[in-house]
Amino acid sequence: MQPHSRRALRGPLVAFLVMVFAFAATACGASDSDEAGGDDPYTVTHAMGTTELSGVPKRIVVLDSPHLDALIALGITPVGAPEIGKGRGFPSYLADKMHDVAPVGYIAEPNVDAIANLAPDLIIGSKVRHEALYKELSAIAPTVFSADTGTNWHEQAELTAAAVNQSAKMKELLAGVDARAAEVGTKVGAHGKTVSIVRFRTDNFRLYGPGTFSGSLLSAMGFGFGDRTWNEYSMDELSPELYEQINGDVVFYTSPGGDPSATTQNQITKLWTQLPAVKANKAFSVDDDTWMVGIGVIGAGLVIDQTEKLLA
């Protein structure tokens, strides 16, 4: 039995996402603080220390997708953001919000000159990816870094919100994600079931654990991940011949860029016909931009929506 093909999300988004976009501002880079006057100084504590801001920034450059999602969810459009990788552009699920955003290199390799040319008054990145650039970026504009990216994704959302003085709004949005996940988990009968989240890569595949972005959402729904030891990023990287370890009751799988021919997806899906989820018709192709790259409140809403659509 073959796994399901990708099913596109259709129709209006759930009430949760309506709430998210109710915060959206139309002006590029502009936002009204919900916690202090826009001209009042405040200090942000982050992975590299503390940074004092003279007021809420207007021209923000982000260096990674969690910070981009967080800003858009708060109604702020950055002036610059990285593309996912060569030829991949910005995350597709945010495309309609990115018309006025300038590319500043790639997530893995920001372009410092492009950042400087935008004359930002705030730069937001992550220590785990961009620590070597911190001093150079701080010479351009006040710079704040989250500790992680993807893993412990609430940290990135909360740091981004603190940097624009909107922590209360982000707290409300994150609570909405948790409530929605619990609701959908009950609806799809997640409790007592295990899940495998698979990302096919060029020569191998990864299993994603409960500490990853998509893993944390499925964990919040009530899914288990089996008895497995995860690395520091809550992942396990495996060679194709170990495909039988994709043994969850439900499987969600992706290929970066949506191109199975560029990864081990075709190779493994020809072999895995006897896996429990495949035999039960519970193996689903999902969108890489949202499940793996779209790390944040908006991306979370889409992952939860798609889980409900596929399993309810």
KAUR-V967683 format. One record per residue. N is the residue number from 1. RES is the residue in three letters. PSI is psi in radians with two decimals (* if undefined). OMEGA is omega in whole degrees, 0 to 359 (999 if undefined). D_LAST is the distance of its C-alpha to the last C-alpha in Angstrom with 2 decimals. Layout:
n->N res->RES psi->PSI omega->OMEGA d_last->D_LAST
n->N res->RES psi->PSI omega->OMEGA d_last->D_LAST
//
This chain:
n->1 res->MET psi->2.30 omega->183 d_last->20.39
n->2 res->GLN psi->2.58 omega->177 d_last->19.73
n->3 res->PRO psi->2.79 omega->179 d_last->16.85
n->4 res->HIS psi->2.58 omega->171 d_last->14.67
n->5 res->SER psi->2.90 omega->180 d_last->16.61
n->6 res->ARG psi->2.37 omega->177 d_last->15.87
n->7 res->ARG psi->2.14 omega->184 d_last->13.71
n->8 res->ALA psi->2.56 omega->173 d_last->15.30
n->9 res->LEU psi->2.31 omega->180 d_last->13.95
n->10 res->ARG psi->2.84 omega->175 d_last->15.12
n->11 res->GLY psi->-3.12 omega->181 d_last->16.00
n->12 res->PRO psi->2.62 omega->177 d_last->16.98
n->13 res->LEU psi->2.81 omega->180 d_last->15.89
n->14 res->VAL psi->2.89 omega->182 d_last->14.50
n->15 res->ALA psi->-0.51 omega->178 d_last->17.33
n->16 res->PHE psi->-0.80 omega->181 d_last->17.77
n->17 res->LEU psi->-0.51 omega->174 d_last->19.01
n->18 res->VAL psi->-0.73 omega->178 d_last->21.10
n->19 res->MET psi->-0.73 omega->180 d_last->22.73
n->20 res->VAL psi->-0.92 omega->186 d_last->23.42
n->21 res->PHE psi->-0.15 omega->172 d_last->25.13
n->22 res->ALA psi->-0.39 omega->178 d_last->27.02
n->23 res->PHE psi->-0.18 omega->191 d_last->29.13
n->24 res->ALA psi->2.35 omega->175 d_last->29.94
n->25 res->ALA psi->2.63 omega->183 d_last->33.64
n->26 res->THR psi->-0.37 omega->183 d_last->35.14
n->27 res->ALA psi->2.38 omega->181 d_last->38.21
n->28 res->CYS psi->2.13 omega->175 d_last->38.20
n->29 res->GLY psi->0.11 omega->185 d_last->38.55
n->30 res->ALA psi->2.56 omega->177 d_last->39.10
n->31 res->SER psi->2.57 omega->173 d_last->37.56
n->32 res->ASP psi->2.20 omega->179 d_last->38.84
n->33 res->SER psi->2.51 omega->177 d_last->38.75
n->34 res->ASP psi->0.02 omega->187 d_last->37.21
n->35 res->GLU psi->-0.28 omega->180 d_last->39.36
n->36 res->ALA psi->2.80 omega->177 d_last->42.81
n->37 res->GLY psi->2.56 omega->185 d_last->45.04
n->38 res->GLY psi->-0.37 omega->182 d_last->44.50
n->39 res->ASP psi->0.06 omega->181 d_last->48.05
n->40 res->ASP psi->2.36 omega->178 d_last->48.03
n->41 res->PRO psi->2.67 omega->175 d_last->48.11
n->42 res->TYR psi->2.83 omega->184 d_last->45.63
n->43 res->THR psi->2.36 omega->179 d_last->45.09
n->44 res->VAL psi->2.18 omega->174 d_last->41.99
n->45 res->THR psi->2.25 omega->186 d_last->41.77
n->46 res->HIS psi->-3.04 omega->189 d_last->40.01
n->47 res->ALA psi->-0.36 omega->182 d_last->40.09
n->48 res->MET psi->0.01 omega->181 d_last->43.53
n->49 res->GLY psi->-2.32 omega->177 d_last->45.19
n->50 res->THR psi->2.59 omega->178 d_last->45.56
n->51 res->THR psi->2.25 omega->179 d_last->45.91
n->52 res->GLU psi->2.32 omega->178 d_last->47.46
n->53 res->LEU psi->2.41 omega->183 d_last->46.44
n->54 res->SER psi->-0.27 omega->179 d_last->48.86
n->55 res->GLY psi->3.09 omega->181 d_last->46.14
n->56 res->VAL psi->2.17 omega->183 d_last->42.63
n->57 res->PRO psi->2.67 omega->179 d_last->42.63
n->58 res->LYS psi->-0.47 omega->183 d_last->42.36
n->59 res->ARG psi->1.73 omega->189 d_last->42.27
n->60 res->ILE psi->2.36 omega->171 d_last->39.70
n->61 res->VAL psi->2.27 omega->175 d_last->39.03
n->62 res->VAL psi->2.66 omega->185 d_last->36.06
n->63 res->LEU psi->-0.04 omega->183 d_last->36.13
n->64 res->ASP psi->2.79 omega->187 d_last->32.55
n->65 res->SER psi->-0.59 omega->178 d_last->29.00
n->66 res->PRO psi->-0.66 omega->180 d_last->27.98
n->67 res->HIS psi->-0.60 omega->177 d_last->30.93
n->68 res->LEU psi->-0.87 omega->179 d_last->30.25
n->69 res->ASP psi->-0.76 omega->182 d_last->26.69
n->70 res->ALA psi->-0.76 omega->179 d_last->28.13
n->71 res->LEU psi->-0.82 omega->181 d_last->30.95
n->72 res->ILE psi->-0.70 omega->179 d_last->28.91
n->73 res->ALA psi->-0.53 omega->179 d_last->26.55
n->74 res->LEU psi->0.01 omega->178 d_last->29.79
n->75 res->GLY psi->0.35 omega->183 d_last->31.12
n->76 res->ILE psi->2.26 omega->175 d_last->33.62
n->77 res->THR psi->2.07 omega->179 d_last->34.24
n->78 res->PRO psi->2.79 omega->176 d_last->36.25
n->79 res->VAL psi->-0.37 omega->180 d_last->39.27
n->80 res->GLY psi->2.57 omega->179 d_last->38.48
n->81 res->ALA psi->2.73 omega->180 d_last->35.66
n->82 res->PRO psi->2.63 omega->169 d_last->35.38
n->83 res->GLU psi->2.76 omega->183 d_last->33.74
n->84 res->ILE psi->-0.80 omega->181 d_last->31.29
n->85 res->GLY psi->3.13 omega->182 d_last->33.85
n->86 res->LYS psi->2.16 omega->177 d_last->36.29
n->87 res->GLY psi->0.06 omega->185 d_last->35.01
n->88 res->ARG psi->-0.27 omega->177 d_last->31.55
n->89 res->GLY psi->-2.82 omega->177 d_last->32.31
n->90 res->PHE psi->2.83 omega->176 d_last->30.34
n->91 res->PRO psi->2.24 omega->188 d_last->26.58
n->92 res->SER psi->-0.56 omega->184 d_last->25.14
n->93 res->TYR psi->-0.21 omega->176 d_last->22.62
n->94 res->LEU psi->0.11 omega->189 d_last->25.72
n->95 res->ALA psi->-0.67 omega->183 d_last->27.95
n->96 res->ASP psi->-0.12 omega->178 d_last->28.41
n->97 res->LYS psi->0.04 omega->192 d_last->29.72
n->98 res->MET psi->0.27 omega->186 d_last->32.17
n->99 res->HIS psi->-0.59 omega->184 d_last->34.76
n->100 res->ASP psi->0.26 omega->183 d_last->37.54
n->101 res->VAL psi->2.26 omega->180 d_last->36.80
n->102 res->ALA psi->2.41 omega->176 d_last->39.31
n->103 res->PRO psi->2.46 omega->180 d_last->38.35
n->104 res->VAL psi->1.00 omega->181 d_last->40.12
n->105 res->GLY psi->-2.65 omega->182 d_last->39.75
n->106 res->TYR psi->2.82 omega->180 d_last->36.77
n->107 res->ILE psi->-0.77 omega->182 d_last->34.70
n->108 res->ALA psi->-0.24 omega->185 d_last->36.63
n->109 res->GLU psi->1.38 omega->178 d_last->39.92
n->110 res->PRO psi->2.61 omega->178 d_last->40.54
n->111 res->ASN psi->1.82 omega->186 d_last->43.56
n->112 res->VAL psi->-0.68 omega->179 d_last->45.87
n->113 res->ASP psi->-0.74 omega->179 d_last->48.18
n->114 res->ALA psi->-0.63 omega->177 d_last->45.38
n->115 res->ILE psi->-0.83 omega->182 d_last->44.28
n->116 res->ALA psi->-0.65 omega->181 d_last->47.88
n->117 res->ASN psi->-0.35 omega->179 d_last->48.43
n->118 res->LEU psi->-0.10 omega->180 d_last->45.75
n->119 res->ALA psi->1.00 omega->181 d_last->47.80
n->120 res->PRO psi->2.77 omega->170 d_last->44.88
n->121 res->ASP psi->0.10 omega->172 d_last->45.45
n->122 res->LEU psi->2.41 omega->174 d_last->42.58
n->123 res->ILE psi->2.30 omega->180 d_last->40.99
n->124 res->ILE psi->2.18 omega->179 d_last->37.82
n->125 res->GLY psi->-2.82 omega->180 d_last->37.03
n->126 res->SER psi->2.43 omega->181 d_last->36.21
n->127 res->LYS psi->-0.71 omega->184 d_last->38.75
n->128 res->VAL psi->-0.49 omega->179 d_last->36.96
n->129 res->ARG psi->-0.69 omega->198 d_last->37.26
n->130 res->HIS psi->0.32 omega->184 d_last->40.20
n->131 res->GLU psi->-0.67 omega->183 d_last->42.59
n->132 res->ALA psi->-0.36 omega->182 d_last->45.44
n->133 res->LEU psi->-0.03 omega->190 d_last->45.32
n->134 res->TYR psi->-0.82 omega->182 d_last->45.35
n->135 res->LYS psi->-0.74 omega->181 d_last->49.11
n->136 res->GLU psi->-0.73 omega->179 d_last->49.33
n->137 res->LEU psi->-0.66 omega->181 d_last->46.46
n->138 res->SER psi->-0.41 omega->176 d_last->47.92
n->139 res->ALA psi->-0.33 omega->179 d_last->51.11
n->140 res->ILE psi->-0.78 omega->185 d_last->49.30
n->141 res->ALA psi->2.83 omega->172 d_last->47.43
n->142 res->PRO psi->2.31 omega->187 d_last->46.08
n->143 res->THR psi->2.30 omega->177 d_last->43.39
n->144 res->VAL psi->2.46 omega->182 d_last->40.71
n->145 res->PHE psi->2.32 omega->165 d_last->38.61
n->146 res->SER psi->2.85 omega->178 d_last->35.54
n->147 res->ALA psi->-0.73 omega->188 d_last->35.91
n->148 res->ASP psi->3.14 omega->170 d_last->32.81
n->149 res->THR psi->2.18 omega->182 d_last->30.37
n->150 res->GLY psi->-1.18 omega->174 d_last->26.69
n->151 res->THR psi->2.39 omega->182 d_last->27.26
n->152 res->ASN psi->0.89 omega->190 d_last->27.34
n->153 res->TRP psi->-0.40 omega->176 d_last->26.09
n->154 res->HIS psi->-0.59 omega->180 d_last->26.59
n->155 res->GLU psi->-0.75 omega->180 d_last->30.28
n->156 res->GLN psi->-0.68 omega->178 d_last->30.42
n->157 res->ALA psi->-0.76 omega->182 d_last->28.71
n->158 res->GLU psi->-0.67 omega->178 d_last->31.08
n->159 res->LEU psi->-0.75 omega->179 d_last->34.12
n->160 res->THR psi->-0.76 omega->179 d_last->33.49
n->161 res->ALA psi->-0.72 omega->178 d_last->33.17
n->162 res->ALA psi->-0.63 omega->182 d_last->36.33
n->163 res->ALA psi->-0.45 omega->178 d_last->38.16
n->164 res->VAL psi->0.27 omega->174 d_last->37.68
n->165 res->ASN psi->0.71 omega->179 d_last->38.15
n->166 res->GLN psi->0.72 omega->183 d_last->34.69
n->167 res->SER psi->-0.63 omega->182 d_last->33.45
n->168 res->ALA psi->-0.72 omega->178 d_last->32.47
n->169 res->LYS psi->-0.75 omega->181 d_last->30.11
n->170 res->MET psi->-0.67 omega->177 d_last->28.45
n->171 res->LYS psi->-0.72 omega->178 d_last->28.13
n->172 res->GLU psi->-0.73 omega->180 d_last->26.26
n->173 res->LEU psi->-0.75 omega->180 d_last->23.93
n->174 res->LEU psi->-0.64 omega->176 d_last->23.20
n->175 res->ALA psi->-0.62 omega->177 d_last->22.56
n->176 res->GLY psi->-0.66 omega->177 d_last->20.00
n->177 res->VAL psi->-0.82 omega->181 d_last->18.19
n->178 res->ASP psi->-0.75 omega->181 d_last->18.32
n->179 res->ALA psi->-0.73 omega->180 d_last->17.13
n->180 res->ARG psi->-0.71 omega->178 d_last->14.13
n->181 res->ALA psi->-0.77 omega->179 d_last->13.23
n->182 res->ALA psi->-0.71 omega->180 d_last->13.73
n->183 res->GLU psi->-0.84 omega->181 d_last->11.64
n->184 res->VAL psi->-0.64 omega->178 d_last->8.47
n->185 res->GLY psi->-0.74 omega->177 d_last->9.60
n->186 res->THR psi->-0.72 omega->183 d_last->9.84
n->187 res->LYS psi->-0.66 omega->184 d_last->6.54
n->188 res->VAL psi->0.06 omega->178 d_last->4.99
n->189 res->GLY psi->0.77 omega->185 d_last->8.42
n->190 res->ALA psi->-0.57 omega->185 d_last->10.30
n->191 res->HIS psi->2.27 omega->181 d_last->13.65
n->192 res->GLY psi->-0.08 omega->178 d_last->15.72
n->193 res->LYS psi->2.64 omega->176 d_last->14.05
n->194 res->THR psi->2.75 omega->182 d_last->15.94
n->195 res->VAL psi->2.54 omega->170 d_last->15.26
n->196 res->SER psi->2.15 omega->175 d_last->17.76
n->197 res->ILE psi->2.07 omega->189 d_last->18.11
n->198 res->VAL psi->2.33 omega->170 d_last->20.71
n->199 res->ARG psi->1.94 omega->178 d_last->23.05
n->200 res->PHE psi->2.42 omega->181 d_last->25.43
n->201 res->ARG psi->-3.12 omega->187 d_last->28.93
n->202 res->THR psi->-0.80 omega->185 d_last->32.23
n->203 res->ASP psi->-0.07 omega->184 d_last->33.48
n->204 res->ASN psi->-2.82 omega->172 d_last->30.89
n->205 res->PHE psi->2.74 omega->178 d_last->27.36
n->206 res->ARG psi->2.48 omega->166 d_last->26.07
n->207 res->LEU psi->2.38 omega->183 d_last->23.58
n->208 res->TYR psi->2.30 omega->185 d_last->22.43
n->209 res->GLY psi->-3.04 omega->186 d_last->22.55
n->210 res->PRO psi->-0.25 omega->178 d_last->21.43
n->211 res->GLY psi->-0.14 omega->177 d_last->24.27
n->212 res->THR psi->3.00 omega->181 d_last->23.26
n->213 res->PHE psi->-1.11 omega->182 d_last->21.49
n->214 res->SER psi->-0.60 omega->178 d_last->18.06
n->215 res->GLY psi->-0.69 omega->180 d_last->18.65
n->216 res->SER psi->-0.61 omega->179 d_last->19.43
n->217 res->LEU psi->-0.75 omega->179 d_last->16.20
n->218 res->LEU psi->-0.58 omega->175 d_last->14.14
n->219 res->SER psi->-0.73 omega->178 d_last->16.84
n->220 res->ALA psi->-0.48 omega->176 d_last->16.48
n->221 res->MET psi->-0.40 omega->180 d_last->12.84
n->222 res->GLY psi->-0.01 omega->177 d_last->14.44
n->223 res->PHE psi->2.58 omega->172 d_last->14.29
n->224 res->GLY psi->2.91 omega->183 d_last->17.75
n->225 res->PHE psi->0.22 omega->178 d_last->19.82
n->226 res->GLY psi->-3.12 omega->182 d_last->22.12
n->227 res->ASP psi->1.64 omega->184 d_last->25.88
n->228 res->ARG psi->2.55 omega->175 d_last->27.09
n->229 res->THR psi->2.19 omega->183 d_last->29.76
n->230 res->TRP psi->2.70 omega->176 d_last->28.90
n->231 res->ASN psi->-3.04 omega->185 d_last->31.55
n->232 res->GLU psi->-0.33 omega->178 d_last->32.51
n->233 res->TYR psi->0.22 omega->181 d_last->29.80
n->234 res->SER psi->0.77 omega->179 d_last->27.08
n->235 res->MET psi->2.89 omega->172 d_last->27.00
n->236 res->ASP psi->2.11 omega->183 d_last->28.30
n->237 res->GLU psi->2.18 omega->191 d_last->29.97
n->238 res->LEU psi->2.63 omega->176 d_last->30.36
n->239 res->SER psi->2.71 omega->187 d_last->32.24
n->240 res->PRO psi->-0.59 omega->183 d_last->30.57
n->241 res->GLU psi->-0.16 omega->178 d_last->31.99
n->242 res->LEU psi->0.42 omega->184 d_last->29.94
n->243 res->TYR psi->-0.42 omega->181 d_last->26.63
n->244 res->GLU psi->-0.21 omega->175 d_last->25.97
n->245 res->GLN psi->-0.07 omega->171 d_last->25.28
n->246 res->ILE psi->1.31 omega->194 d_last->21.88
n->247 res->ASN psi->0.33 omega->178 d_last->20.76
n->248 res->GLY psi->2.76 omega->175 d_last->17.46
n->249 res->ASP psi->-0.52 omega->177 d_last->14.78
n->250 res->VAL psi->2.46 omega->178 d_last->12.67
n->251 res->VAL psi->2.30 omega->170 d_last->14.77
n->252 res->PHE psi->2.29 omega->184 d_last->14.69
n->253 res->TYR psi->2.64 omega->180 d_last->18.05
n->254 res->THR psi->2.84 omega->166 d_last->20.36
n->255 res->SER psi->2.31 omega->179 d_last->23.98
n->256 res->PRO psi->2.31 omega->181 d_last->26.14
n->257 res->GLY psi->0.00 omega->179 d_last->26.91
n->258 res->GLY psi->0.42 omega->183 d_last->24.34
n->259 res->ASP psi->1.64 omega->181 d_last->27.11
n->260 res->PRO psi->-0.51 omega->182 d_last->26.35
n->261 res->SER psi->-0.30 omega->180 d_last->30.02
n->262 res->ALA psi->0.03 omega->182 d_last->31.24
n->263 res->THR psi->-3.02 omega->178 d_last->29.43
n->264 res->THR psi->0.13 omega->185 d_last->28.94
n->265 res->GLN psi->-0.90 omega->182 d_last->25.57
n->266 res->ASN psi->-0.70 omega->180 d_last->27.09
n->267 res->GLN psi->-0.83 omega->186 d_last->29.28
n->268 res->ILE psi->-0.69 omega->182 d_last->26.65
n->269 res->THR psi->-0.31 omega->172 d_last->23.94
n->270 res->LYS psi->-0.42 omega->184 d_last->26.75
n->271 res->LEU psi->-0.37 omega->194 d_last->27.38
n->272 res->TRP psi->0.35 omega->186 d_last->24.07
n->273 res->THR psi->-0.38 omega->181 d_last->23.09
n->274 res->GLN psi->0.07 omega->177 d_last->23.55
n->275 res->LEU psi->2.56 omega->184 d_last->21.38
n->276 res->PRO psi->-0.83 omega->183 d_last->18.81
n->277 res->ALA psi->-0.66 omega->181 d_last->15.70
n->278 res->VAL psi->-0.78 omega->179 d_last->17.33
n->279 res->LYS psi->-0.57 omega->180 d_last->18.29
n->280 res->ALA psi->0.10 omega->181 d_last->14.82
n->281 res->ASN psi->0.67 omega->182 d_last->13.57
n->282 res->LYS psi->0.55 omega->175 d_last->11.68
n->283 res->ALA psi->2.14 omega->191 d_last->14.11
n->284 res->PHE psi->2.29 omega->171 d_last->13.27
n->285 res->SER psi->2.27 omega->181 d_last->15.99
n->286 res->VAL psi->2.98 omega->188 d_last->15.59
n->287 res->ASP psi->2.18 omega->182 d_last->18.26
n->288 res->ASP psi->-0.64 omega->183 d_last->21.16
n->289 res->ASP psi->-0.59 omega->180 d_last->22.52
n->290 res->THR psi->-0.78 omega->185 d_last->19.61
n->291 res->TRP psi->-0.55 omega->186 d_last->18.51
n->292 res->MET psi->-0.56 omega->184 d_last->22.14
n->293 res->VAL psi->-0.63 omega->186 d_last->24.49
n->294 res->GLY psi->1.15 omega->189 d_last->22.79
n->295 res->ILE psi->1.85 omega->180 d_last->23.51
n->296 res->GLY psi->-3.03 omega->186 d_last->23.32
n->297 res->VAL psi->-0.81 omega->182 d_last->21.78
n->298 res->ILE psi->-0.82 omega->177 d_last->20.88
n->299 res->GLY psi->-0.68 omega->179 d_last->19.58
n->300 res->ALA psi->-0.73 omega->178 d_last->17.50
n->301 res->GLY psi->-0.68 omega->180 d_last->15.82
n->302 res->LEU psi->-0.70 omega->177 d_last->14.98
n->303 res->VAL psi->-0.78 omega->180 d_last->13.72
n->304 res->ILE psi->-0.75 omega->177 d_last->11.41
n->305 res->ASP psi->-0.80 omega->184 d_last->10.27
n->306 res->GLN psi->-0.65 omega->176 d_last->9.81
n->307 res->THR psi->-0.77 omega->178 d_last->7.95
n->308 res->GLU psi->-0.78 omega->183 d_last->5.26
n->309 res->LYS psi->-0.69 omega->183 d_last->5.86
n->310 res->LEU psi->-0.51 omega->189 d_last->6.16
n->311 res->LEU psi->-0.35 omega->184 d_last->3.81
n->312 res->ALA psi->* omega->999 d_last->0.00
//
